Amino acid sequence: MNRPSLEVADVVRQYGAAYLARYGSTLSPEQHRALRAIAVCRTAALGGHATQCDQCGHLEITYNSCGNRHCPKCPGRAQAAWLAAREAELLDVPYVHVVFTLPHRLSPLTLQNPRGMYTLLFQAVAETLLTVARDPHHLGAEIGFLAVLHTWGQTFLGVGCHSTGRSGEPVGRPSSCRSVC
């Protein structure tokens, strides 16, 4: 596999200090850790392993990865294991996918107070799903759901939900009540 000409780690190493000088005070400790980890991932700073071919003597050095879940080079194995574990937990019932989005004009507020805004967003999503699902005009049932925060830069922020439906109900029914949500 060919290495891309430019990686996120290259950008972090080249511009990270300037970025931190300007915005460092607004970053959380987790964001600081992620930047540090990405900068040193798969470099000599984390150590590595040397493998030598018995036939030709070719030496290949493989550097250790940082293991940070935000690093674009690292999460493959951990992500696959996590997904397999979550898939094993799924109930044998119909599911629907519902997405709640935050209006774009609230993005600056969310950037300034992410924990507070995410908490409010998840509370509103949970209350909406449970209220609409209990309504006999819609589903008339108690549901379960898994909610995941979706972010794509500063242009989209939303919560994607996988919700259980009632056996025999059409898959789209719980999410077809846009007029009440």
Helices and strands as residue ranges (DSSP letters): H 8-23, G 24-26, H 29-40, G 44-46, E 48-52, E 59-63, H 75-89, E 95-101, G 104-106, H 107-112, H 114-134, E 145-152, E 156-164, G 173-175
